[in-house]
Amino acid sequence: MSIVSVSGMPRLRTSAAGKVILLGEHAVVYGQPALCAALPRRVHLELHDLRGHPGAGLRVVMQGPDAPAELVAAIEEMAREVGIVPQLEVRVTSEIPLGGGLGSSAALGVALARALTQLAGRSCSSDEAAHLALMVERRFHGAPSGVDPAISAREGMILFTRSPLGSAAPAQIRAIAPLAPLHLVVALSGIARGTKREVLSLQSRRDARPALHDSLFASLGDLARGGADAVEKGDLVDLGLRFDAAHGLLAALGVSCAELDELVQRMKRAGALGAKLTGAGGGGAAIGLAQDASQAEAICEELSRAGIESFSAALGAGEMRAGREVERGARLAIQPRGSRFSVRDAAADAPVAEPLRARPRAARWAVAEAHANIALVKYWGKRDEALLLPEAASFSLALDALRTVTRVELDAPRDELWLDGKAASAKELLRARALLDAAGISSPARIESRNEFPTGAGLASSASGFAALAVAASAAAGTPRTLRELSALARLGSGSAARSVPGGWAVWRDESAEQVFSPSHWDVRMVVAACAAGPKEISSRDGMRSTQESSPYHAAFIAQCGRDLPRALSAVASRDLSVLGPIAESNALRMHADALAADPPILYWLPATVACLQRISRLRAEGILAFATIDAGPHVVALCAATDAEVVRAALSSIAGVERAFICAPAGGARVLEGSAAVLPDLDEP
């Protein structure tokens, strides 16, 4: 999520995912479980703060027709709930068909919750986002089960069971991790249906024959439970049969229609393993399960020839994630108050922490290490600020000398964060707390992190720091996670941390990064010329946001990254430094040109930065293949062959303003060093 100023009015942008119910719709209203997944299609929201402007009220702008009165009323209600006067302009665009049973209203509610809480000056957990989104759901759907906002706020895949009617207990939510991606075809009937109408009509029929309907609901619940197991085992045949059985039951309940039945039969004839309606029925959409991506596309083509609109979707991650950004602003200190936190002013002088691992160990603890990575194809711009998703894919190499070691102790007296022996600022603590929340860790934690290189100075210390935190926290909690899940979790603290989890040569495109070449693939070196000590004036996050919002060159840079990535991957595959080096150097210079074109301009360089660039150019003229790259800071990193590393280091260390130059070799991924769990996973393998 970003906050900028347009004509003096703060503007926020956020988004949330649509959803598809795989099994259990309608039965979920009556206490049975539903298996649902987030769709890779989203509702996007832009909010302008008009408070203080004379005569300002609430204005909602949508694609197509005017905003319905229910939505306007829901926004007013939500704004007042979070303490905001509803003097706002809200602009909504959707990749999800409205009235199609794909969670457009829930996604809009979640996006609104994230934006309004951020405007109120605080972060928004996935639970709170789902709770607030119910205000929109109730306006449109009467008494919803809560499944739609729950999956939209968390994403991935979940098995959801609502709390009993009248109970204050929370819903039961189990994260489902597919053994392999599920390939779905979503076919649209073209009939906009009303969930409220279908639910109320079914309720009337159920009230007339409760025993009959409750037995059908129980059968749908059993199909959903078994479907979750089939997903985790990768048993597509079993899941397809459950789709077919569920559609038959839903048709018996009277919520299908001739158009949906026809869509289901067409997908079955085209080869789908199973097919059913999804959502409330009476129109909307149907889904078909394909064996793989190519079969899903073939089914879509068959539907297209019949004039039916459809799209394919790969559902694969399944991890729970929090889509929000942490609180910004003044330096704060956090103190526990019961199970919640209160905020007070912090003292200017922070105490010094005890040495890492020197204190008595808590009952649940772990120590992990991770290495910072330097991008050769840069990450400089987000397509979704709340979820930290990149505009373009990036490509990096983890470096052995840029190492962070982090210790996490759970069940501590209060939340604490110590960086390099000093108490961290409250902003840093809030970012760490947000990651722990996303990991499902609610207990207070003491975190001690040490960097073996300059912190916050443009050498990606946040990448290694949040990667180590994600791994250590998961190990301390005894929560097994795959590398992909850990990468997605680390991303919520710092985008580039996604690449530090797998390590080696890594590519980051969406929720998580993956290692595409091992550290031993190529014997190259990166020589770091540290041009200044201490934190930089403009953080990477703030610099990136400002560039994205105001630089006229930004779109061109993002397009260039898309061209650079496949060429860089090919060069690494063939170990061709003469090809990779120029790509990396030009990509870095273009990124900094993009930042310089921002308003106001952003300049991370120092005189020593320019001198290093000139010296590297002369080295090439002298026959040494060395190429520069620069992240968001003043330091220059030279890519070269291992045999030339010492020559390059000596050349750069002699430049005035370079405090020191050191050689880095490729490094592996984040890993657990020690901990209280009986079995600690080794995460160094790709």
N, C-alpha and C positions, 0 to 999 in steps of 0.2 A: 504494500500500500504506500502511496506517495502523498506528500503534502507540499503543494507549491502555491504560489500566489498568482492569480490572474486578475488584473485590474483591481488589485487590492483585496480580492476575495479568495480565501483559502479553498483549495480544490483537492479532493481525495479521489483516488481510483482504487477499485478492488473488484474481485470477481469470486464466483463460487461455482461448483460443479453441479451439473444435472445428475440424475440417477436413473437406474433401471432396477425394478424389482424382478429378481430371477424366479423366486418362489415365495408364496405366502401372502400375496396381496388379498385384501378384504379380511382374511382370517386374522391378520395382525391386529385389526380393530377389536377382535374378541379374545385377545390374550395369547394368540398363537404366534410362534416366531416367523419372521420373514427374512429371507436371504436377499440382500440387495447390494448393489455396487455403484460406485460413482462412474459417470460417463466422462469421456474426454471431450465434452462439450460444455460450455460455461455460459452463465449470465454475467455480463460486465456492467459495472455501475460507476458513474462519475457524480460526485456530490460537490456542489458549490455552497459554501457557508455565506448566507446573506444576512446573518444577524448584525444588527446595528445599522442596516440600510433602511431609510424611511420607507414605510409602506410595503416592506418585504413580507412575503408569506411563503407558502409551500407550493412549489411548481414541479410537476412530474412530467418528464418528456420521454416518450417511448417510440419505438418503431411502429409505424402504422397508425392504428386508432388511438384516441385519447386514453389516458390512464383511467382504469375503472375506479369508481368511487371507493370500492373496498380497499384498493391499494393505497390511495391517498389517506384514508382513515387509519390504515395499519402503520404507515410511516409516521403519522402524527402521534399515534399511541407509542410506538417504539422510541421516538425521539424524546418524548416526555419521560418514558421509563428510564432512560439513561441520563436524564437531566439536561436535555438540549431543547431550547426553544425552536419549534419547527418553522424557522425562517430559512428555507433551503431550496435549492434547485437540484433535482435528482434526474439524471439522464440514464436511461436503461437501454442496453442493446443485448440481444440474446442470440446465442448459437443454437438454442434449444427450441424446438417448435412449441409454441404456446398451446395449452390445452391438449397436449399429446401424451400425457401420462408419464412424462420424463422429468418431472421435478422442477419445472421452471419457477413456480411460485416459491418453493423452498429455497432454491438457489438464490433467488432475489432476496428473500428474507435473510439468509446467511450473509450475503454481500452487504446488505443494509446494516446488519448488526455489527459487522467489522468496521464499516465506515463510521457509524454513529458513535460507537464506543471510542474509536480513535479520536474523533472530533471532541469527545468529552475528556480526552487526556489520559486514557488508560487502555490497556491491552484487552483482548477479548479471547477467552479460551474457547475451545470447540464446544464444550458443554453450554457455555453462555450464549454462543452464537446460535446453537440449535434451539435453546430456550426462547431467545428473542425472536427467532424466525417463526416460531409458532404463532406469533401475533399476526403475521401475514397469512399463515396456513388457516388459522381459525376464521379469518375474514372470508376466505374463499371456499373453505371445505367444511366448515362447521366444527366438528370435534375430531380432528385428525389424530392418528395414532402416534405421530412424532417420528416415524421412520424416515420420512423424506428429509427433514432438516438434520437428522442425526447423521445420515450418510453424506449429505452435502457438506456439513461442517467438518467431518473427519476424513472423507474420501477413502480410497481403497475399497474394501469389501467387508461387510459385517453381517452377523446374524443378530437381528433385533427383536426383542420381546418387550412390549410396553408394560409399564407397571399396572397392577390391578386398578380398576376404576375406583376413585375415591381414596387411593393410597398415595402417600407422600414419598414412597420409595422410588428411587430412580429406575429408569428402564434398564434392562439387562442388555449389554452390548458386548458381543464377542467378535474380535477381529479375526477375519478369515484370510489365510495366506494361500493362494492357489499354488499347486505344485508347478503348473505351467500356465501361461496366459490363456484366458478364455477368449475365443473369437466369436463375437455375436454379430448378427445382422439385425438391425432395427428397421422395421418396415412401418410406414405411416399410412393409416387408413384414410387420412384427409378429412376425418370427421372430428371436430373439436367436441370434446365431451366435458361434462361437469362432474368432478369427483363427488361434490356434495350431493348432487342429484342421485348418482349411482349408489352411494353409501346409504342415503336415507331410504331409497327404494328397497335395497336389500335388507335394511334393518326392519322395515315393515313386514317383509316376507318372513324374516327370521322370527319376529315376535308372534306371527301366526302359527309357525311350526318350529318351535325352538329345538326340540330333540333332533329332528331331521337335519336342520341347518348346522347345529353344533357338531354333529358327527362329521359333516362335510368339512367344517372349519378345522376339526382335529386332524382329518386326513391331510388337508393342505399343510398344517403345521408339521406333520410327520414328514411330508415330502421336503419341506424346507430344511429340517434338521438333517435328514439324510443327504440332501443336496449339498449342504455345507461340508459334510464328510467327503462326498464325491469330489468336490472342488479341491479339497486339500490332498486327496489321493491322486488327483489327475484322472479320474474315471469318467471320461466324457460320455461313454455309452450309458452309464447309470444316470448321469445328469440329464441326458437327452430324453430318456424314458420318463424321468420325473417331470420334465417340461410337458411332454404329451399328456401324462396323467393329470397334471395340474390344469391344463387347458380344459380337459373334459370335465373336471370338477367345477371350474369356474363357469363353464357353459351351463352345467346343471344348476348352478346358483342363479343363472339368469343375467349374468353381467357381460356376456359376450354379445356379438351381433353378427349378422351375415358377412359384413365386410371383414371383420377380424377373423372369422372362421375361414374365409377365402384366403386371407394373407397367410394363415397358418398352413393351409393345404398347399399353397404355392411354394412356400419355403421347404416343406417336406418333399415335394416332388422335385425340387431343385437340389436335394441332397442333404438338407439339414438333419442333424442327429435327433433333434427334437424342436418343437416350436409351441408357442403359447402367446396369449395376450399378456400385456404387462401394464400394471397400474390399475386404474379404476374400471376400465373396460367401457363398453357402450360406444366405442370409437377409440380414438387415440392411436396406440401403437401395438405391434406384436413383435416378438423377438424369436430368432432362430439360432440354434447352436451349431456352429460349423466345426469341422475337424481341425482346420488351420486357417491362416490368413488368406491363402489363395482360394480355398473353397468359399470363404466368406465373400470375397470379391466376385466369384463366379455366381453366387446366389444373388448378390446385388445387381449384377448385369442381367440376370434372368428376370428379376423384378422390373428393372428399368425398361426392358423390351416390352413389358406388359403395361408400361405407363405408371408404375408404382414407385413413389419416392422412397428411398431407403439409404442407409449408410452402415458401414461396418465399424466395429469398435473392439479393440483389444483390451481386455480387463485382466490386469496382471499383478499389480503391486500388493494390494491388500493391507498395507500398513496404515495404522492410524496416524493422522498428522494434524497439527493445529495450524489453521490458516490465519495467522495474525502477526502483527508486528508489535514489538515491545514498546513500552512507554518512552517518550522522548522528553527532553527538557532539562531542568536544573539538576544539579547533583543532589541525590537523595540517599538516605539510609533506610534500610528496611528492617523492621523489628516485628517479631511474631506477636500476634494477639489472638490467642486461641488457635484455630486452624486457619485463620486469614492473616493478612499482612496490613500493617499501618505504615504511614510515611511520616518522617520527620526530617528536619534539616540535619545534614552531616557536618561533623567537625572538619575543619580544614586540614588538620594534620592526622594522618591515618597511622595506627599502630603497625608495627612490623610483625609479620606472621612467624610462627615457629617453622623451622626447616621442614621441607617436604619429607614425609615418612618418618619423622623423628618423634611424633606424638603417639600415645597409646592408640591402638587400633580399635575402631568401632566394630559393632557386631557385623555390619554389612559394609564392605569397602572393596575398592579395586583401584589399581594403578594402571594406566594405559599410556602409550606413546603414539604420536603421529608426527608426520613430517609436512612442512609447508610445501606447496607446489608453486611453480612458476609457469604461467600460461604462455604457450607459444602462439596459440590462436586465442585472443583475449575474450573474457567475459566482461562486458561493459554495457549493461542495460537489461532490465527485467521486463518480461511481458506481464507479470503479475507480482506486484510488490508484496502483497500479503503472504503469498505462498513461496516467494523467492524463486520463481521460475525464470530462466534466462530467455532473452529475446533470440539469441543465437547460440548454437552449440560451441563449446570451448574445448581446448586440447592442452594438456599440461604434463609436466614431469615433476614428480616428487623428489626432493633433494635431501640427502642424508645429513648435511650439516645444519639444516633448518629444522630442529627437533623440539618438540614440546612434550613434557611429561606431566600428566595430570592425575591427581588422586581425588577420589570421591568417597566420602563417608556419609552414609545415609543414617537417618534417625538421630541427627545431631540436635542440639538444643535449639538452634535457629539456623536460618540460611546465612551462609558466609561464603565469600569468594575472595581468595588471595591470589594475586598475580605477581610473580617474581618477588615474593616476600612481603608485599604490601597489600593492605586492604583495597579492594577494587571499588570503583565508584558505583553508585546505586544503579546507574544506567547499565553498566556491565553486569551487575548482579541480576537485574531484571531480564537481560538477554539469556543468561544462564538458566534462570528460573523458568523462563518460557520453554527452553529446550527440555528441561526435566519434566515439565507439565506435558509436553508433547510425547514424552517417553512413558507417560502414565505413572510418574513418580511424584507422589504428593507429599511425602515425608520431607522435613527439613534436611538440608544437605550442607556439609562443609566441603568446599572445593578448593584445592590448592593446585595451582598450575605454574610451571616454570618453563620459560623459553630459553633455549641456548643460543639465541640471536636476538636482535633488537625487536621490541614489542611495539606494535602500532605504528611502524615507521615505513611501511610500504613493502615489507617482505612476507606478506601473507601470514602473519602470526595468528590472525583470527581463524584462518583455514585450519592450521594444525591444532589450534586451541580447541575449537568446537568439535573437530574430528576426535581428538583425544577424550573430550568430555562425553560425547555420545557413546563411545566405546566403554569408557570407565563406568559411566552411570548405568548402562545396561548390564554390565558385568556385576556391579555391586548389587543391583536389584535382582540378579539371578534371572534376567529376562533374555532368553535366546533370540538373537536376531541375525538375519543373513547380512552379508556385506551390502547388498542393495538396500535393505531396510535401514541399516546403520548410516549409509550414505544419505538417504532421504532424511533421516532424523538430523544429522549434522548440518544439512542444508538450511534447516530452520534457524540455526544460529548465524551462519555465514554461508553465502552461496558457494564460494569456492571451497568450503570445507567438504562439500560433496565429493570433490576430486581427491582430497587427502585421505579419505577412508580406504578406497581401493589402492591408491598409490601407484607407483610406476608411471607408465604413459597412460593417461586417463582421459576419457571423453565424457563431458557432462552435457546432456541434451534436455532432459525433463526433470522428473522428481529425483533421480539419483544418477550417479556417475558409474562408469565401469572401466576396469583396466583393459586396455586394448593391446598393450605390449608389456611384458614383464620388465623389471629393472635391469635384468641381465641381457635383454635383447640387443642392446647397442652400448658399446663402451665409450660414451661421450661424457663430457664434463660441463658444468656451468660454473663460471667464475663470478662471484658476487663482489662488486665494488661498492662498499658501504660508504655513501657520500655524506651522511649526516646521522647523528644520534638523536633519539627522542621521538615522540609522536609527531605525526604530520598534522598540519593545520586543518586540512579538509579530509574527512574520512572517505574511504572508498565508497561507502554507501551513499553519503551525501553528494560526493562528486559525480557518481554515476547517475543519481536522480536528477541533478541539475543539468547534466549533459543531455540526458534523454528528453528532458522537458524543453530545453531551449536551444540546443545546437542545431543549426541547419544542415550539418554534415552527418547527423547521427544515422539517418536511414541508410545513407550510402555506406557508412562503416559497417552496419549490421549486415547489409547485403554482401559486402566484401568478405566478412567472416565466413559466410556460407560458401563462398568460392574458395577461401583459403583452406578450410578444414580438410576436404578430400585430398587436396594436393599435399598438405602436411602429412596426413596419414600415409599416403603412398610413399613419400620421401622417407619416413621412419621405417616403413616396411622394407624398403630397399637399402636402408642405412646410407642415404645420400645426403651428406651435410651441405654440399654445394646447392642443393635444391631446398632443403628445409630451412637453412639459415636465412636466405633472403626473404622467404615467406614470413618467418617469425619477426625479423627486424622491421619489415614494412608494416606488418600488422600492428606492432607496438607503436610505431611512429604515427600511424593513422589513428590509433586510439587516442593518443595524446593530442593530435590535431583536432579530433572531435571534441575533446575536453576544452581545448583553447578557444574553440568557437562557441562555447557556452556563454550565457549571459547571467552573471558576470563571468569572464574567462577564468578557467581553472588551470593553474600552472604548478605542477609538482616538481619541476626541475630546479636544480641549483647550477651555478657555474661549473662545478665539478662534473655534473651530469653531462653537459655539453662536451667538456674536455674528454670524458670517457668515450663518447660516441666518436669523436674525431680520432682518438687514439686507436680504436678498434678498426676504423676505416683504414688507417695507415698500416695496421698489422696485415690487413688483407692485401694491400699493395705490396707488402714485403713478403707475401707468400704464405702467411698464416691464416687458415680459414677460421675466422672468429666472427660471430654475428651477435648484435646486441638485442636485448629485449628489456623493457622497463614496465613494471607494474605501476599501480597508483602511488607513486612515491619518487624520491630522487635517485634511488639506487639503480645502477646499471648491472645487468647480468649478461655475461658473454657466454654464448654457446660455442663449444669448440671440441676438437678431438682430445682424447685423454692424453695423447703424447704431446699436445701443445699447451696443456693447461698451465704448467709452471711458467712458460714464457708469457702467456696472457696475464697471469696473476702478477708477475713482476712488472709488466708494462702498466697495468692499471694501478697498482699500489704506489707507483712513483708520481702519480698525478696529485697536484695540490688540491686539497679538499676531500680526498679519499682517505677516510680514517683507517680503513683496513680492507684488504682484498683476500678472499679465501675461496678454496676450491670445493665444489660439491659434486658428488657422484649420485647417480639415480638411486632412489630409495623405494622400499616397499610400502605396504599399506599400514594403517593403524592396527595396533595389536595390544592385547592385555599383557602386562608384565607380571602382575601378581594380584591376589585378592582373596576374599574370604570364601568364595564359592568353592565347592568341592571339585568341580570341573570347570576350567577356564578355557574358552575356545582360543585357538590360534587363528587370528584373522589375517595373517600375512599372505595367504594364498588368494589368487584372484578367483 
